[in-house]
Amino acid sequence: MPLSPSATHRTLKHTRAITIEAFARDDGLWDLDAHITDMKTRDIQLASGIRPVGSALHDLTLRITIDTGFTIVDAEAVSDAVPYPGFCDTIGPDYKKLIGLNLLKQLRQGVKERMSGVKGCTHLTELAQILPTAAVQAFAGEVIDTRDGAGSSGQDQQPFQLDRCHALRLDGPAVAQYYPRWAIKPSSAN
């Protein structure tokens, strides 16, 4: 279902696009390529000069390489379009500081400590912080078993995704319907 129509006339002024692609590598590792672009619908005057309509204000890519335990083993960042050429685009090598962080264990805190403020690029750092859920989606059914396991021999572990969001809470109707083995009776206390 789409969003409701706007109650008033609107004029598009800015578009930010974020894409994340996940690649399984032949060496058993995974690459997450995160890309962000910012575009204006008009020419924009920057301190560094005019950026004409149709050209990106930001065109940035962050690649992290992770193992199947969600630990970052390599990182690379490139800045193809930036508001301050020769300055913004020099921070890429610093994103190697992400190596060693784990996407599922205190990632946002680690990114903040290593890359916030003048230690990094605001936009590349934002990209790093949204990678955990993309990695989980990439691993679902590939690295992480997301099936119930009912009838499977030796399947004694609760599927990864359960109790990690509103819809899949253990005391909710979706778990009762799709994962009855793991459902718990809702609490009657309000």
NORBELTA-V564579 format. One line per field, one symbol per residue. ss: DSSP state (H for helix, E for strand, - for the rest). A space follows every 50 residues. Layout:
ss=???
//
This chain:
ss=-------------EEEEEEEEEEE-----EEEEEEEEEEE---EEE--EE E------EEEEEEEEE----EEEEEEEEEEE------HHH-HHHHHHH-- -E--E-HHHHHHHHH-HHH--HHHHHHHH-HHHHHHHHHE---E------ ----------------------HHHHHH-HHH--------
//
